[in-house]
Amino acid sequence: MVIRHISVFTFLDNPANGKTKAENIETVRAYLEQVPVLYPTMKNQVIGSTLGGTPVLPDDAPVMFGDLVQIADYDTVEDAAGYPPSKAHMDLVEFSTPMLKKVTAIDFEL
């Protein structure tokens, strides 16, 4: 069994931290690349950025386009469930929340 986790990050166009959206995307991407070292039960990971920029849509649009995606695999449901409360994830949440408009995530079995 493999548990796959997918997170889609949608960044603010005008974040309050004084950096550009592109700079914030790269900052979060660089952190995500280190997560398997920080949380070793994450077995495999793929990270990607949207091609050509994100369409600007109203906040209440039924479909949102993301800017960055993380696809991660775990051996067990318990390993996947252990990531959200882990220090690696809590640190990510703490520093990235002011940059983000929305994060959507899903875990499922392959």
DRENDO-1510 file (C-alpha; in Angstrom, 1 decimal, always signed):
<recs>
REC; n; res; u; v; w
REC; 1; MET; +0.0; +0.0; +0.0 .
REC; 2; VAL; +1.1; +3.5; -0.7 .
REC; 3; ILE; -0.6; +6.6; +0.6 .
REC; 4; ARG; -0.3; +9.6; -1.7 .
REC; 5; HIS; -0.6; +13.1; -0.4 .
REC; 6; ILE; -1.3; +16.1; -2.7 .
REC; 7; SER; -1.2; +19.7; -1.6 .
REC; 8; VAL; -2.0; +22.5; -4.0 .
REC; 9; PHE; -0.8; +25.9; -2.8 .
REC; 10; THR; -2.3; +29.1; -4.2 .
REC; 11; PHE; -0.3; +32.2; -3.3 .
REC; 12; LEU; -1.5; +35.8; -2.6 .
REC; 13; ASP; -0.8; +38.1; -5.5 .
REC; 14; ASN; +0.2; +41.0; -3.2 .
REC; 15; PRO; +1.5; +39.4; +0.0 .
REC; 16; ALA; +2.1; +41.6; +3.1 .
REC; 17; ASN; +5.7; +40.3; +3.5 .
REC; 18; GLY; +7.0; +42.7; +0.8 .
REC; 19; LYS; +8.2; +39.9; -1.5 .
REC; 20; THR; +6.8; +39.1; -4.9 .
REC; 21; LYS; +4.5; +36.1; -5.4 .
REC; 22; ALA; +7.3; +34.4; -7.4 .
REC; 23; GLU; +9.8; +34.9; -4.6 .
REC; 24; ASN; +7.3; +33.4; -2.1 .
REC; 25; ILE; +6.7; +30.4; -4.4 .
REC; 26; GLU; +10.4; +29.8; -4.6 .
REC; 27; THR; +10.8; +30.1; -0.8 .
REC; 28; VAL; +8.1; +27.6; -0.1 .
REC; 29; ARG; +9.4; +25.3; -2.9 .
REC; 30; ALA; +12.9; +25.3; -1.3 .
REC; 31; TYR; +11.5; +24.4; +2.0 .
REC; 32; LEU; +9.3; +21.6; +0.6 .
REC; 33; GLU; +12.4; +20.1; -1.1 .
REC; 34; GLN; +13.9; +19.7; +2.4 .
REC; 35; VAL; +10.8; +18.0; +4.0 .
REC; 36; PRO; +11.9; +14.4; +3.3 .
REC; 37; VAL; +15.0; +15.1; +5.3 .
REC; 38; LEU; +13.0; +16.7; +8.1 .
REC; 39; TYR; +10.2; +14.1; +8.1 .
REC; 40; PRO; +11.9; +10.9; +6.9 .
REC; 41; THR; +8.7; +8.8; +6.6 .
REC; 42; MET; +8.0; +10.8; +3.5 .
REC; 43; LYS; +9.3; +8.3; +0.9 .
REC; 44; ASN; +9.1; +10.1; -2.4 .
REC; 45; GLN; +8.1; +13.6; -3.4 .
REC; 46; VAL; +7.5; +15.7; -6.5 .
REC; 47; ILE; +7.1; +19.4; -6.5 .
REC; 48; GLY; +6.0; +21.5; -9.4 .
REC; 49; SER; +5.0; +25.1; -10.3 .
REC; 50; THR; +2.3; +26.1; -12.6 .
REC; 51; LEU; +3.3; +26.9; -16.2 .
REC; 52; GLY; +2.6; +30.4; -17.5 .
REC; 53; GLY; +1.2; +32.0; -14.3 .
REC; 54; THR; -2.0; +31.5; -12.4 .
REC; 55; PRO; -5.2; +33.0; -13.9 .
REC; 56; VAL; -6.8; +35.7; -11.7 .
REC; 57; LEU; -10.2; +34.6; -10.6 .
REC; 58; PRO; -12.7; +35.9; -8.0 .
REC; 59; ASP; -12.2; +34.5; -4.5 .
REC; 60; ASP; -15.6; +32.8; -4.7 .
REC; 61; ALA; -14.9; +31.1; -8.0 .
REC; 62; PRO; -15.9; +27.4; -8.0 .
REC; 63; VAL; -12.5; +26.4; -9.5 .
REC; 64; MET; -9.2; +27.8; -8.2 .
REC; 65; PHE; -5.8; +27.4; -10.0 .
REC; 66; GLY; -2.8; +26.6; -7.8 .
REC; 67; ASP; +0.7; +28.0; -8.1 .
REC; 68; LEU; +2.7; +25.1; -6.5 .
REC; 69; VAL; +2.0; +21.4; -6.0 .
REC; 70; GLN; +3.5; +18.9; -3.7 .
REC; 71; ILE; +2.9; +15.2; -4.3 .
REC; 72; ALA; +4.3; +13.0; -1.5 .
REC; 73; ASP; +4.2; +9.2; -0.8 .
REC; 74; TYR; +4.1; +7.4; +2.5 .
REC; 75; ASP; +4.2; +3.7; +3.3 .
REC; 76; THR; +1.3; +3.8; +5.8 .
REC; 77; VAL; -1.7; +5.8; +6.8 .
REC; 78; GLU; +0.0; +6.4; +10.1 .
REC; 79; ASP; +3.0; +7.9; +8.4 .
REC; 80; ALA; +0.9; +10.2; +6.4 .
REC; 81; ALA; -1.3; +11.2; +9.4 .
REC; 82; GLY; +1.9; +12.0; +11.4 .
REC; 83; TYR; +3.0; +14.7; +9.0 .
REC; 84; PRO; +0.4; +17.4; +9.7 .
REC; 85; PRO; +1.3; +17.6; +13.5 .
REC; 86; SER; +5.1; +17.2; +12.8 .
REC; 87; LYS; +7.6; +20.0; +13.4 .
REC; 88; ALA; +8.4; +20.0; +9.6 .
REC; 89; HIS; +4.8; +20.7; +8.7 .
REC; 90; MET; +4.1; +23.1; +11.6 .
REC; 91; ASP; +7.2; +25.2; +10.6 .
REC; 92; LEU; +5.9; +25.3; +7.0 .
REC; 93; VAL; +2.5; +26.4; +8.1 .
REC; 94; GLU; +3.9; +29.1; +10.4 .
REC; 95; PHE; +6.1; +30.8; +7.8 .
REC; 96; SER; +4.0; +30.2; +4.7 .
REC; 97; THR; +0.5; +31.2; +5.9 .
REC; 98; PRO; +0.9; +34.9; +5.3 .
REC; 99; MET; +1.9; +34.2; +1.7 .
REC; 100; LEU; -1.0; +32.0; +0.9 .
REC; 101; LYS; -4.5; +32.5; -0.4 .
REC; 102; LYS; -5.5; +28.9; +0.0 .
REC; 103; VAL; -4.1; +25.4; +0.3 .
REC; 104; THR; -6.0; +22.3; -0.8 .
REC; 105; ALA; -4.9; +18.8; +0.2 .
REC; 106; ILE; -5.9; +15.2; -0.2 .
REC; 107; ASP; -4.6; +11.9; +1.0 .
REC; 108; PHE; -5.6; +8.7; -0.8 .
REC; 109; GLU; -4.5; +5.1; -1.2 .
REC; 110; LEU; -2.8; +3.9; -4.4 .
</recs>
